[in-house]
């Protein structure tokens, strides 16, 4: 298939114009516009890319390039780009546009097994049917295969019928929250402290663990295309110890 055809298909299911103005989703690396297969991955690491077959299209969630490059060096992004170029591979990223259109919903429904009651931009709301926040944390550990999970309890605990969910790093959206419980990743100390004082309990569902389902989510959308789809997993930079 032609990369341009696949790009147009992706743009139909999740328009790139929906991305945030700071984002860099879209076609990041062109090849000769032909690809024999598609690899799907949350991110990329060099060993992973070395295993890819030539003449492939790579689709990631997180953009490998966020800011303009003045040169390609032997650093993280540069080494991967050179390997992709050598193999005549193209690279497309679907980040905040796909968060809005698919990923948050897929995480709630397919990973957590919960129905979405309401959706407000990047935040999805699911029902709180747990006896307390610790029961919820145990459920999340099981679903996300985590040994430990971080909880920040609100200073004044209030019963909440709904919980806000945002995969990846969604703490900047806390001001828009319509719930006293927020599940997201990359929660910083001072944010947890401030929100706790304001009556919001937080559970850190981690960045990688909440978004690694990207590949499976997009694969289900691409099944109708006449091309091989390969799900690939980038390395999680964090280890539980």
DOTORZA-797131 format. One record per residue: x, y, z of N, C-alpha, C in turn; residue in one letter. Coordinates in nm, 3 decimals. Layout:
{{X Y Z} {X Y Z} {X Y Z} A}
...
% end
This chain:
{{0.084 -0.121 0.000} {0.000 0.000 0.000} {0.087 0.125 0.000} X}
{{0.026 0.233 -0.043} {0.094 0.361 -0.038} {0.077 0.424 0.101} X}
{{0.185 0.484 0.148} {0.181 0.551 0.279} {0.076 0.662 0.276} X}
{{0.066 0.731 0.163} {-0.033 0.839 0.151} {-0.175 0.790 0.169} X}
{{-0.206 0.670 0.118} {-0.340 0.613 0.134} {-0.369 0.585 0.282} X}
{{-0.270 0.529 0.350} {-0.287 0.495 0.492} {-0.300 0.623 0.574} X}
{{-0.220 0.724 0.540} {-0.229 0.852 0.610} {-0.370 0.908 0.597} X}
{{-0.426 0.904 0.478} {-0.561 0.956 0.456} {-0.664 0.878 0.537} X}
{{-0.646 0.746 0.546} {-0.736 0.664 0.627} {-0.728 0.704 0.774} X}
{{-0.604 0.720 0.823} {-0.584 0.761 0.963} {-0.647 0.897 0.989} X}
{{-0.635 0.987 0.893} {-0.690 1.121 0.907} {-0.842 1.120 0.912} X}
{{-0.904 1.019 0.850} {-1.049 1.006 0.853} {-1.098 0.958 0.990} X}
{{-1.029 0.860 1.047} {-1.074 0.805 1.175} {-1.033 0.891 1.294} X}
{{-0.926 0.968 1.278} {-0.877 1.054 1.387} {-0.807 1.175 1.326} X}
{{-0.881 1.277 1.285} {-0.823 1.390 1.212} {-0.702 1.453 1.282} X}
{{-0.595 1.468 1.207} {-0.473 1.525 1.266} {-0.493 1.670 1.309} X}
{{-0.590 1.738 1.251} {-0.615 1.878 1.289} {-0.671 1.889 1.430} X}
{{-0.713 1.777 1.490} {-0.764 1.778 1.627} {-0.651 1.785 1.730} X}
{{-0.528 1.765 1.689} {-0.417 1.763 1.785} {-0.398 1.899 1.851} X}
{{-0.339 1.898 1.970} {-0.309 2.021 2.042} {-0.203 2.102 1.965} X}
{{-0.203 2.234 1.986} {-0.112 2.318 1.907} {0.035 2.295 1.938} X}
{{0.067 2.233 2.051} {0.206 2.204 2.086} {0.251 2.068 2.036} X}
{{0.157 1.990 1.982} {0.184 1.852 1.944} {0.251 1.846 1.807} X}
{{0.299 1.727 1.771} {0.364 1.709 1.640} {0.320 1.576 1.578} X}
{{0.190 1.551 1.581} {0.136 1.432 1.517} {0.136 1.450 1.366} X}
{{0.136 1.337 1.293} {0.133 1.342 1.148} {0.248 1.262 1.089} X}
{{0.279 1.289 0.964} {0.388 1.221 0.894} {0.520 1.285 0.933} X}
{{0.603 1.212 1.007} {0.730 1.265 1.057} {0.848 1.225 0.969} X}
{{0.834 1.114 0.899} {0.942 1.067 0.813} {0.881 0.999 0.691} X}
{{0.917 1.049 0.571} {0.867 0.991 0.446} {0.963 0.884 0.395} X}
{{0.909 0.792 0.316} {0.993 0.700 0.240} {0.956 0.717 0.093} X}
{{0.959 0.611 0.014} {0.924 0.626 -0.128} {0.773 0.613 -0.150} X}
{{0.696 0.621 -0.042} {0.549 0.618 -0.040} {0.491 0.478 -0.059} X}
{{0.572 0.376 -0.050} {0.522 0.239 -0.054} {0.564 0.165 0.072} X}
{{0.474 0.086 0.127} {0.510 0.006 0.245} {0.449 -0.133 0.231} X}
{{0.519 -0.230 0.286} {0.477 -0.369 0.277} {0.407 -0.417 0.402} X}
{{0.418 -0.342 0.511} {0.357 -0.381 0.638} {0.352 -0.258 0.728} X}
{{0.276 -0.269 0.837} {0.266 -0.160 0.934} {0.304 -0.213 1.072} X}
{{0.395 -0.145 1.138} {0.427 -0.173 1.279} {0.358 -0.067 1.366} X}
{{0.298 -0.111 1.476} {0.232 -0.020 1.570} {0.302 -0.028 1.705} X}
{{0.332 0.089 1.763} {0.401 0.091 1.892} {0.374 0.222 1.965} X}
{{0.376 0.216 2.097} {0.359 0.336 2.178} {0.473 0.434 2.152} X}
{{0.595 0.387 2.163} {0.716 0.464 2.138} {0.810 0.377 2.055} X}
{{0.934 0.421 2.039} {1.035 0.343 1.970} {1.163 0.340 2.051} X}
{{1.231 0.224 2.048} {1.367 0.218 2.099} {1.454 0.156 1.990} X}
{{1.584 0.176 1.998} {1.674 0.140 1.887} {1.675 -0.010 1.858} X}
{{1.682 -0.092 1.962} {1.682 -0.237 1.940} {1.555 -0.283 1.870} X}
{{1.445 -0.223 1.909} {1.317 -0.254 1.847} {1.319 -0.218 1.698} X}
{{1.367 -0.099 1.666} {1.370 -0.053 1.527} {1.464 -0.139 1.442} X}
{{1.572 -0.186 1.501} {1.666 -0.272 1.428} {1.601 -0.404 1.388} X}
{{1.496 -0.443 1.458} {1.428 -0.569 1.426} {1.322 -0.551 1.317} X}
{{1.288 -0.428 1.284} {1.185 -0.403 1.183} {1.236 -0.439 1.043} X}
{{1.148 -0.491 0.962} {1.181 -0.522 0.823} {1.181 -0.395 0.739} X}
{{1.260 -0.391 0.633} {1.263 -0.273 0.546} {1.128 -0.249 0.478} X}
{{1.114 -0.127 0.424} {0.995 -0.089 0.347} {0.867 -0.100 0.429} X}
{{0.875 -0.056 0.554} {0.761 -0.063 0.644} {0.713 0.077 0.682} X}
{{0.590 0.084 0.726} {0.536 0.206 0.786} {0.529 0.184 0.936} X}
{{0.583 0.276 1.013} {0.578 0.269 1.159} {0.477 0.374 1.206} X}
{{0.384 0.333 1.290} {0.289 0.427 1.350} {0.306 0.421 1.500} X}
{{0.342 0.534 1.559} {0.359 0.543 1.704} {0.254 0.638 1.762} X}
{{0.236 0.626 1.892} {0.150 0.723 1.962} {0.228 0.851 1.990} X}
{{0.340 0.839 2.058} {0.420 0.957 2.091} {0.510 0.995 1.974} X}
{{0.511 1.121 1.934} {0.600 1.163 1.825} {0.747 1.150 1.863} X}
{{0.825 1.092 1.773} {0.969 1.083 1.795} {1.032 1.222 1.790} X}
{{0.976 1.310 1.708} {1.024 1.448 1.694} {0.917 1.542 1.747} X}
{{0.952 1.621 1.849} {0.858 1.719 1.901} {0.892 1.860 1.853} X}
{{1.020 1.889 1.844} {1.065 2.022 1.803} {1.147 2.010 1.675} X}
{{1.164 2.121 1.607} {1.241 2.121 1.482} {1.383 2.073 1.503} X}
{{1.431 1.989 1.412} {1.569 1.938 1.420} {1.660 2.022 1.330} X}
{{1.774 2.066 1.383} {1.874 2.135 1.303} {1.980 2.039 1.250} X}
{{1.989 1.924 1.315} {2.083 1.821 1.271} {2.039 1.687 1.326} X}
{{2.083 1.578 1.261} {2.055 1.444 1.309} {2.183 1.389 1.371} X}
{{2.179 1.367 1.501} {2.298 1.325 1.575} {2.282 1.180 1.620} X}
{{2.382 1.132 1.693} {2.378 0.996 1.746} {2.311 0.992 1.883} X}
{{2.203 1.067 1.895} {2.128 1.066 2.022} {2.006 0.977 2.004} X}
{{1.915 0.981 2.100} {1.798 0.892 2.097} {1.721 0.903 1.966} X}
{{1.672 1.023 1.935} {1.591 1.041 1.815} {1.674 1.023 1.688} X}
{{1.795 1.078 1.686} {1.878 1.072 1.568} {1.916 0.930 1.527} X}
{{1.951 0.848 1.625} {1.990 0.709 1.595} {1.873 0.631 1.537} X}
{{1.755 0.654 1.591} {1.636 0.584 1.541} {1.600 0.633 1.401} X}
{{1.607 0.763 1.379} {1.576 0.818 1.247} {1.670 0.762 1.140} X}
{{1.797 0.755 1.171} {1.895 0.704 1.074} {1.866 0.558 1.040} X}
{{1.828 0.479 1.141} {1.796 0.339 1.117} {1.671 0.326 1.029} X}
{{1.572 0.410 1.054} {1.450 0.407 0.974} {1.477 0.448 0.829} X}
{{1.559 0.551 0.813} {1.594 0.598 0.677} {1.669 0.489 0.601} X}
{{1.762 0.423 0.670} {1.841 0.317 0.608} {1.752 0.204 0.558} X}
{{1.641 0.181 0.630} {1.551 0.071 0.594} {1.434 0.117 0.507} X}
{{1.438 0.242 0.462} {1.330 0.296 0.378} {1.194 0.283 0.448} X}
{{1.192 0.318 0.576} {1.069 0.313 0.654} {1.010 0.453 0.671} X}
{{0.879 0.461 0.672} {0.810 0.587 0.700} {0.762 0.585 0.844} X}
{{0.739 0.704 0.899} {0.696 0.716 1.039} {0.582 0.816 1.051} X}
{{0.472 0.770 1.109} {0.357 0.855 1.139} {0.330 0.846 1.288} X}
{{0.296 0.958 1.351} {0.258 0.957 1.491} {0.115 1.008 1.507} X}
{{0.042 0.945 1.597} {-0.096 0.984 1.628} {-0.104 1.003 1.779} X}
{{-0.095 1.127 1.822} {-0.082 1.154 1.965} {-0.211 1.214 2.022} X}
{{-0.215 1.344 2.040} {-0.331 1.402 2.109} {-0.460 1.390 2.027} X}
{{-0.449 1.384 1.895} {-0.569 1.361 1.815} {-0.628 1.223 1.845} X}
{{-0.540 1.123 1.863} {-0.588 0.987 1.891} {-0.633 0.972 2.037} X}
{{-0.572 1.049 2.127} {-0.622 1.051 2.265} {-0.769 1.092 2.265} X}
{{-0.799 1.199 2.192} {-0.936 1.251 2.188} {-1.034 1.156 2.120} X}
{{-0.991 1.096 2.011} {-1.085 1.017 1.931} {-1.099 0.871 1.978} X}
{{-0.991 0.812 2.032} {-0.996 0.668 2.057} {-0.934 0.620 2.189} X}
{{-0.813 0.665 2.221} {-0.732 0.595 2.321} {-0.791 0.598 2.461} X}
{{-0.837 0.713 2.506} {-0.892 0.722 2.641} {-1.014 0.630 2.655} X}
{{-1.097 0.630 2.552} {-1.217 0.545 2.554} {-1.179 0.398 2.552} X}
{{-1.079 0.362 2.470} {-1.035 0.223 2.462} {-0.982 0.176 2.597} X}
{{-0.905 0.261 2.663} {-0.848 0.226 2.793} {-0.960 0.200 2.895} X}
{{-1.057 0.288 2.900} {-1.167 0.272 2.997} {-1.249 0.147 2.969} X}
{{-1.284 0.126 2.842} {-1.375 0.018 2.807} {-1.308 -0.118 2.793} X}
{{-1.190 -0.121 2.731} {-1.126 -0.250 2.702} {-1.023 -0.293 2.805} X}
{{-0.956 -0.197 2.867} {-0.856 -0.233 2.969} {-0.919 -0.236 3.108} X}
{{-0.996 -0.135 3.142} {-1.061 -0.133 3.273} {-1.195 -0.205 3.272} X}
{{-1.253 -0.225 3.154} {-1.383 -0.292 3.145} {-1.497 -0.211 3.200} X}
{{-1.487 -0.078 3.190} {-1.587 0.013 3.245} {-1.653 0.094 3.133} X}
{{-1.780 0.121 3.148} {-1.852 0.202 3.051} {-1.829 0.351 3.078} X}
{{-1.814 0.426 2.972} {-1.799 0.571 2.985} {-1.936 0.635 3.000} X}
{{-1.951 0.711 3.107} {-2.078 0.779 3.135} {-2.082 0.915 3.068} X}
{{-1.968 0.981 3.066} {-1.959 1.116 3.010} {-1.817 1.138 2.958} X}
{{-1.804 1.219 2.857} {-1.672 1.251 2.804} {-1.662 1.401 2.785} X}
{{-1.553 1.458 2.837} {-1.530 1.601 2.826} {-1.387 1.623 2.779} X}
{{-1.368 1.635 2.648} {-1.234 1.653 2.594} {-1.147 1.532 2.622} X}
{{-1.034 1.555 2.687} {-0.940 1.446 2.715} {-0.980 1.364 2.839} X}
{{-1.082 1.405 2.912} {-1.122 1.334 3.034} {-1.249 1.253 3.009} X}
{{-1.241 1.124 3.038} {-1.358 1.037 3.032} {-1.402 1.008 3.175} X}
{{-1.532 0.993 3.195} {-1.584 0.967 3.328} {-1.649 0.829 3.332} X}
{{-1.611 0.751 3.433} {-1.669 0.619 3.455} {-1.732 0.616 3.594} X}
{{-1.824 0.520 3.616} {-1.891 0.512 3.745} {-1.796 0.461 3.854} X}
{{-1.816 0.511 3.972} {-1.739 0.465 4.088} {-1.824 0.364 4.165} X}
{{-1.801 0.236 4.138} {-1.877 0.129 4.204} {-1.795 0.056 4.309} X}
{{-1.687 0.121 4.355} {-1.598 0.058 4.452} {-1.629 0.107 4.593} X}
{{-1.612 0.018 4.690} {-1.648 0.053 4.828} {-1.562 0.164 4.884} X}
{{-1.435 0.171 4.838} {-1.347 0.281 4.879} {-1.233 0.291 4.777} X}
{{-1.149 0.391 4.794} {-1.043 0.416 4.696} {-0.936 0.306 4.699} X}
{{-0.924 0.236 4.810} {-0.825 0.128 4.819} {-0.872 0.006 4.739} X}
{{-1.002 -0.020 4.739} {-1.057 -0.127 4.655} {-1.037 -0.093 4.508} X}
{{-1.054 0.034 4.475} {-1.030 0.081 4.339} {-0.883 0.061 4.301} X}
{{-0.793 0.094 4.392} {-0.649 0.078 4.365} {-0.613 -0.068 4.342} X}
{{-0.671 -0.158 4.420} {-0.646 -0.301 4.401} {-0.694 -0.347 4.264} X}
{{-0.809 -0.297 4.223} {-0.863 -0.329 4.091} {-0.770 -0.280 3.980} X}
{{-0.719 -0.159 3.996} {-0.630 -0.102 3.895} {-0.498 -0.178 3.889} X}
{{-0.446 -0.217 4.003} {-0.321 -0.295 4.003} {-0.338 -0.425 3.926} X}
{{-0.452 -0.490 3.946} {-0.477 -0.616 3.875} {-0.490 -0.593 3.725} X}
{{-0.566 -0.492 3.688} {-0.591 -0.466 3.546} {-0.466 -0.419 3.472} X}
{{-0.384 -0.339 3.539} {-0.266 -0.282 3.475} {-0.139 -0.361 3.504} X}
{{-0.156 -0.471 3.579} {-0.042 -0.559 3.612} {0.069 -0.482 3.685} X}
{{0.028 -0.408 3.786} {0.121 -0.329 3.866} {0.135 -0.392 4.005} X}
{{0.259 -0.395 4.054} {0.281 -0.445 4.190} {0.243 -0.341 4.293} X}
{{0.268 -0.215 4.260} {0.236 -0.105 4.351} {0.168 0.006 4.273} X}
{{0.092 0.086 4.343} {0.025 0.200 4.279} {0.022 0.315 4.378} X}
{{0.041 0.436 4.329} {0.047 0.554 4.417} {-0.091 0.619 4.428} X}
{{-0.128 0.651 4.554} {-0.256 0.714 4.582} {-0.231 0.843 4.660} X}
{{-0.302 0.948 4.623} {-0.301 1.073 4.700} {-0.444 1.097 4.746} X}
{{-0.466 1.090 4.877} {-0.601 1.103 4.932} {-0.637 1.250 4.953} X}
{{-0.759 1.284 4.920} {-0.807 1.420 4.944} {-0.812 1.448 5.094} X}
{{-0.786 1.573 5.130} {-0.788 1.613 5.271} {-0.925 1.586 5.330} X}
{{-1.029 1.623 5.258} {-1.166 1.596 5.300} {-1.227 1.498 5.200} X}
{{-1.230 1.369 5.238} {-1.280 1.268 5.148} {-1.430 1.284 5.126} X}
{{-1.469 1.291 5.000} {-1.610 1.302 4.965} {-1.648 1.186 4.875} X}
{{-1.771 1.140 4.892} {-1.818 1.033 4.805} {-1.838 1.086 4.664} X}
{{-1.789 1.012 4.567} {-1.799 1.055 4.428} {-1.858 0.943 4.345} X}
{{-1.965 0.973 4.271} {-2.030 0.871 4.188} {-1.955 0.848 4.058} X}
{{-1.874 0.946 4.018} {-1.799 0.935 3.894} {-1.650 0.954 3.920} X}
{{-1.568 0.896 3.832} {-1.423 0.913 3.838} {-1.375 0.963 3.702} X}
{{-1.287 1.062 3.704} {-1.228 1.111 3.581} {-1.107 1.027 3.544} X}
{{-1.090 0.999 3.413} {-0.980 0.917 3.365} {-0.913 0.987 3.247} X}
{{-0.781 0.998 3.252} {-0.704 1.050 3.139} {-0.575 0.970 3.129} X}
{{-0.557 0.898 3.019} {-0.435 0.820 3.001} {-0.316 0.912 2.982} X}
{{-0.197 0.855 3.000} {-0.076 0.935 2.983} {-0.057 1.032 3.097} X}
{{-0.031 1.157 3.063} {-0.006 1.261 3.163} {-0.115 1.367 3.154} X}
{{-0.215 1.359 3.243} {-0.329 1.449 3.231} {-0.348 1.544 3.347} X}
{{-0.246 1.558 3.432} {-0.264 1.638 3.552} {-0.291 1.785 3.521} X}
{{-0.248 1.833 3.405} {-0.273 1.973 3.367} {-0.421 2.000 3.343} X}
{{-0.500 1.893 3.332} {-0.643 1.907 3.307} {-0.725 1.905 3.435} X}
{{-0.659 1.898 3.550} {-0.730 1.883 3.678} {-0.828 1.997 3.705} X}
{{-0.801 2.116 3.653} {-0.892 2.229 3.676} {-1.027 2.209 3.607} X}
{{-1.031 2.119 3.508} {-1.155 2.092 3.434} {-1.232 1.975 3.493} X}
{{-1.177 1.913 3.598} {-1.233 1.790 3.654} {-1.371 1.812 3.716} X}
{{-1.462 1.718 3.688} {-1.597 1.722 3.745} {-1.616 1.610 3.846} X}
{{-1.510 1.569 3.909} {-1.514 1.458 4.002} {-1.410 1.480 4.111} X}
{{-1.426 1.410 4.223} {-1.328 1.421 4.331} {-1.227 1.307 4.326} X}
{{-1.233 1.224 4.219} {-1.135 1.118 4.198} {-1.083 1.129 4.056} X}
{{-0.950 1.128 4.040} {-0.889 1.143 3.908} {-0.783 1.035 3.889} X}
{{-0.797 0.959 3.782} {-0.699 0.857 3.746} {-0.619 0.907 3.627} X}
{{-0.488 0.923 3.645} {-0.401 0.967 3.536} {-0.258 0.928 3.570} X}
{{-0.163 0.965 3.483} {-0.024 0.928 3.507} {0.067 1.048 3.526} X}
{{0.192 1.022 3.560} {0.294 1.126 3.576} {0.254 1.232 3.678} X}
{{0.196 1.191 3.789} {0.151 1.287 3.890} {0.271 1.335 3.972} X}
{{0.288 1.465 3.980} {0.398 1.523 4.055} {0.357 1.554 4.199} X}
{{0.456 1.562 4.284} {0.435 1.582 4.428} {0.351 1.706 4.457} X}
{{0.391 1.821 4.404} {0.320 1.944 4.437} {0.179 1.948 4.381} X}
{{0.158 1.884 4.267} {0.022 1.875 4.213} {-0.066 1.791 4.305} X}
{{-0.011 1.679 4.352} {-0.087 1.594 4.444} {-0.120 1.667 4.573} X}
{{-0.025 1.743 4.624} {-0.046 1.817 4.747} {-0.156 1.922 4.729} X}
{{-0.148 1.998 4.621} {-0.246 2.104 4.598} {-0.386 2.046 4.576} X}
{{-0.396 1.940 4.497} {-0.527 1.883 4.469} {-0.586 1.815 4.591} X}
{{-0.501 1.754 4.673} {-0.548 1.694 4.797} {-0.613 1.800 4.887} X}
{{-0.550 1.916 4.895} {-0.606 2.026 4.975} {-0.738 2.076 4.917} X}
{{-0.756 2.056 4.785} {-0.878 2.102 4.718} {-0.983 1.991 4.703} X}
{{-0.963 1.882 4.775} {-1.066 1.779 4.780} {-1.063 1.677 4.667} X}
{{-0.949 1.662 4.599} {-0.939 1.566 4.488} {-0.841 1.455 4.524} X}
{{-0.887 1.331 4.515} {-0.801 1.216 4.535} {-0.744 1.172 4.400} X}
{{-0.618 1.133 4.398} {-0.551 1.095 4.274} {-0.499 0.952 4.284} X}
{{-0.506 0.881 4.170} {-0.438 0.752 4.159} {-0.353 0.758 4.033} X}
{{-0.224 0.730 4.049} {-0.131 0.736 3.937} {-0.134 0.603 3.861} X}
{{-0.195 0.604 3.743} {-0.205 0.483 3.661} {-0.085 0.467 3.568} X}
{{0.013 0.555 3.583} {0.140 0.552 3.510} {0.121 0.580 3.361} X}
{{0.226 0.632 3.302} {0.219 0.677 3.163} {0.223 0.556 3.067} X}
{{0.328 0.478 3.077} {0.344 0.363 2.986} {0.228 0.266 3.000} X}
{{0.196 0.230 3.122} {0.094 0.128 3.146} {-0.045 0.170 3.098} X}
{{-0.074 0.299 3.104} {-0.207 0.344 3.062} {-0.217 0.368 2.911} X}
{{-0.102 0.372 2.841} {-0.107 0.399 2.698} {-0.046 0.290 2.610} X}
{{0.010 0.188 2.670} {0.070 0.081 2.590} {-0.037 0.008 2.507} X}
{{-0.164 0.025 2.542} {-0.274 -0.035 2.466} {-0.298 0.035 2.333} X}
{{-0.223 0.142 2.305} {-0.238 0.215 2.178} {-0.231 0.121 2.058} X}
{{-0.132 0.032 2.056} {-0.113 -0.055 1.941} {-0.234 -0.144 1.917} X}
{{-0.286 -0.204 2.021} {-0.405 -0.289 2.006} {-0.527 -0.208 1.964} X}
{{-0.538 -0.090 2.019} {-0.651 -0.004 1.984} {-0.649 0.030 1.836} X}
{{-0.534 0.078 1.787} {-0.526 0.118 1.646} {-0.534 -0.004 1.553} X}
{{-0.480 -0.118 1.597} {-0.487 -0.239 1.515} {-0.631 -0.276 1.484} X}
{{-0.719 -0.259 1.582} {-0.860 -0.292 1.560} {-0.923 -0.200 1.456} X}
{{-0.870 -0.079 1.441} {-0.922 0.016 1.342} {-0.867 -0.012 1.203} X}
{{-0.748 -0.074 1.196} {-0.679 -0.094 1.068} {-0.706 -0.229 1.003} X}
{{-0.788 -0.312 1.067} {-0.810 -0.448 1.019} {-0.865 -0.452 0.877} X}
{{-0.940 -0.351 0.838} {-1.001 -0.351 0.704} {-0.900 -0.320 0.593} X}
{{-0.780 -0.273 0.630} {-0.680 -0.241 0.528} {-0.612 -0.368 0.478} X}
{{-0.583 -0.377 0.347} {-0.520 -0.497 0.291} {-0.369 -0.498 0.309} X}
{{-0.325 -0.499 0.435} {-0.183 -0.496 0.464} {-0.159 -0.563 0.599} X}
{{-0.042 -0.623 0.617} {-0.008 -0.688 0.743} {0.012 -0.584 0.853} X}
{{-0.050 -0.611 0.968} {-0.038 -0.524 1.086} {0.039 -0.599 1.193} X}
{{0.147 -0.540 1.242} {0.230 -0.603 1.345} {0.233 -0.515 1.469} X}
{{0.195 -0.572 1.581} {0.199 -0.499 1.709} {0.337 -0.518 1.771} X}
{{0.402 -0.407 1.800} {0.537 -0.410 1.857} {0.538 -0.330 1.987} X}
{{0.616 -0.374 2.083} {0.620 -0.307 2.213} {0.756 -0.242 2.236} X}
{{0.754 -0.112 2.257} {0.877 -0.042 2.294} {0.911 -0.073 2.440} X}
{{1.034 -0.049 2.475} {1.079 -0.078 2.612} {1.026 0.026 2.709} X}
{{0.973 -0.021 2.820} {0.932 0.069 2.928} {1.060 0.117 2.999} X}
{{1.087 0.249 3.004} {1.211 0.296 3.067} {1.215 0.275 3.218} X}
{{1.098 0.245 3.278} {1.093 0.225 3.422} {1.073 0.077 3.455} X}
{{1.140 0.030 3.560} {1.123 -0.103 3.611} {1.068 -0.096 3.754} X}
{{0.979 -0.187 3.787} {0.933 -0.196 3.927} {1.034 -0.278 4.006} X}
{{1.067 -0.230 4.124} {1.169 -0.299 4.205} {1.122 -0.303 4.349} X}
% end
